[in-house]
Amino acid sequence: MQPTPNGLADATLSFIGGGNMARALIGGLRRRGVPGTSIRVGEPGDELRAALVRDFGVHATADNLEAVREAEVVVLAVKPQVMRPVLTALAPGLGEHSLLVSVAAGITTAQVRNWAGSGRRVVRVMPNTPALVGRGASGLFAGPGCTERDRARAEELLAAVGVCAWIDDEALMDAVTALSGSGPAYVFLLAEAMQAAGEAEGLPREVARLLARHTLIGAAAMLDQQDEEAAELRRRVTSPGGTTQAALEALREGGFEALLARAVHAARQRGVELAHAAEG
Ligand SMILES: NC(=O)c1ccc[n+]([C@@H]2O[C@H](COP(=O)([O-])OP(=O)(O)OC[C@H]3O[C@@H](n4cnc5c(N)ncnc54)[C@H](OP(=O)(O)O)[C@@H]3O)[C@@H](O)[C@H]2O)c1
């Protein structure tokens, strides 16, 4: 996506927290032509600040109030557990019309507005770890009062590190967390299980590791590059009565799809519980 007029390239942009996710987003923006000079970062760690300045030419400071001064878009990229004190301290320094974009897992737009000021426009984002390598999948929710430009700017930010999907009902952000937020771990578990299965069939460990990993990477590349449903790609590699069909039947008999549905549901339930615990 190219920078749009009135988009992030024209905005003064500030990050609170300069850790992994902020670095990924800043790197993505810089690659898309957003100048480092329009980005300010508030981050307490000396080394992280120095690395951000060196790698991206941004302005980095330990003073969050300095970081947000005159910022039109403020990206909240601190850990969820410190969001409340960080926002409470930041609130008096935020510009009246600043858009807040929170990437903190599980923190609701209502919580951000409680802590930063009830009139604040907030976009809540749930990115995932592959954003760190530019292949993220993010769910976005626009809180009350957000404008089309707010949505466009938030989307431009997240599109710099992957694909975006807008969610209309904030309660569904727990489902996003359960599917794409936690999802990379399901794939890593699949990689482990496939490697172990290959070893159990007698393949040397390194051979099983290489073949399992690259089967996942290759299959993911086909999903990415071929404009076909997963079901169609699966059908094409499943000859009737063949080896793949035998494997898929064993997976189905063992309840593979139902088990995955249960796993995603359990993750969603846990997200709901954690949000309630944070309220209490
Ligand atoms: N990484 C992911 O894949 C991922 C995926 C989805 C969502 N997220 C969300 O993204 C957010 C950031 O995650 P992360 O992985 O980037 O964590 P991280 O690497 O720990 O980055 C957070 C940074 O914020 C800094 N910080 C702490 N207190 C601060 C303060 N008062 N003011 C400014 N900065 C402060 C931390 O410094 P210290 O280390 O010195 O405390 C740290 O450098 C989290 O809310 C997380 O839920 C991350």
The ligand as a MOL file (V3000), in Angstrom:
LIG
                    3D

  0  0  0     0  0            999 V3000
M  V30 BEGIN CTAB
M  V30 COUNTS 48 52 0 0 0
M  V30 BEGIN ATOM
M  V30 1 N 4.9790 -8.9990 19.9920 0
M  V30 2 C 3.8710 -9.4640 19.4420 0
M  V30 3 O 3.8980 -10.3500 18.5920 0
M  V30 4 C 2.5220 -8.8930 19.8150 0
M  V30 5 C 1.3520 -9.4430 19.2340 0
M  V30 6 C 0.1100 -8.8920 19.5630 0
M  V30 7 C 0.0310 -7.8220 20.4280 0
M  V30 8 N 1.1670 -7.3250 20.9820 0 CHG=1
M  V30 9 C 1.0310 -6.2070 21.9200 0
M  V30 10 O 1.9920 -5.2130 21.6560 0
M  V30 11 C 2.3420 -4.5810 22.8860 0
M  V30 12 C 3.8450 -4.5060 22.9570 0
M  V30 13 O 4.3570 -5.8330 22.8930 0
M  V30 14 P 5.8860 -6.0930 22.5650 0
M  V30 15 O 6.0090 -7.5220 22.2200 0
M  V30 16 O 6.3810 -5.0460 21.6280 0 CHG=-1
M  V30 17 O 6.5000 -5.8610 24.0270 0
M  V30 18 P 7.9460 -5.2710 24.4080 0
M  V30 19 O 8.9490 -5.7070 23.4100 0
M  V30 20 O 8.1390 -5.5820 25.8510 0
M  V30 21 O 7.7500 -3.6930 24.2120 0
M  V30 22 C 7.1380 -2.8670 25.1520 0
M  V30 23 C 8.1240 -1.7250 25.4240 0
M  V30 24 O 7.4730 -0.7420 26.2090 0
M  V30 25 C 8.4440 -0.2570 27.1230 0
M  V30 26 N 7.8460 0.4380 28.2600 0
M  V30 27 C 7.5810 -0.0230 29.5160 0
M  V30 28 N 7.0650 0.9520 30.2690 0
M  V30 29 C 6.9880 2.0510 29.4890 0
M  V30 30 C 6.5510 3.3790 29.6980 0
M  V30 31 N 6.0900 3.7840 30.8970 0
M  V30 32 N 6.6100 4.2470 28.6830 0
M  V30 33 C 7.0670 3.8770 27.4800 0
M  V30 34 N 7.5110 2.6270 27.2110 0
M  V30 35 C 7.4660 1.7200 28.2060 0
M  V30 36 C 9.1720 -1.4970 27.5360 0
M  V30 37 O 10.3840 -1.1670 28.1830 0
M  V30 38 P 10.9300 -2.1580 29.3370 0
M  V30 39 O 11.2030 -3.4610 28.6660 0
M  V30 40 O 12.1410 -1.4420 29.8250 0
M  V30 41 O 9.8350 -2.2710 30.3560 0
M  V30 42 C 9.3550 -2.1790 26.1910 0
M  V30 43 O 10.5300 -1.7340 25.5270 0
M  V30 44 C 1.7420 -5.3950 24.0200 0
M  V30 45 O 0.6600 -4.6990 24.5800 0
M  V30 46 C 1.2730 -6.6660 23.3460 0
M  V30 47 O 0.0650 -7.1290 23.9120 0
M  V30 48 C 2.4130 -7.8320 20.6940 0
M  V30 END ATOM
M  V30 BEGIN BOND
M  V30 1 1 1 2
M  V30 2 2 2 3
M  V30 3 1 2 4
M  V30 4 1 4 5
M  V30 5 2 4 48
M  V30 6 2 5 6
M  V30 7 1 6 7
M  V30 8 2 7 8
M  V30 9 1 8 9
M  V30 10 1 8 48
M  V30 11 1 9 10
M  V30 12 1 9 46
M  V30 13 1 10 11
M  V30 14 1 11 12
M  V30 15 1 11 44
M  V30 16 1 12 13
M  V30 17 1 13 14
M  V30 18 2 14 15
M  V30 19 1 14 16
M  V30 20 1 14 17
M  V30 21 1 17 18
M  V30 22 2 18 19
M  V30 23 1 18 20
M  V30 24 1 18 21
M  V30 25 1 21 22
M  V30 26 1 22 23
M  V30 27 1 23 24
M  V30 28 1 23 42
M  V30 29 1 24 25
M  V30 30 1 25 26
M  V30 31 1 25 36
M  V30 32 1 26 27
M  V30 33 1 26 35
M  V30 34 2 27 28
M  V30 35 1 28 29
M  V30 36 1 29 30
M  V30 37 2 29 35
M  V30 38 1 30 31
M  V30 39 2 30 32
M  V30 40 1 32 33
M  V30 41 2 33 34
M  V30 42 1 34 35
M  V30 43 1 36 37
M  V30 44 1 36 42
M  V30 45 1 37 38
M  V30 46 2 38 39
M  V30 47 1 38 40
M  V30 48 1 38 41
M  V30 49 1 42 43
M  V30 50 1 44 45
M  V30 51 1 44 46
M  V30 52 1 46 47
M  V30 END BOND
M  V30 END CTAB
M  END
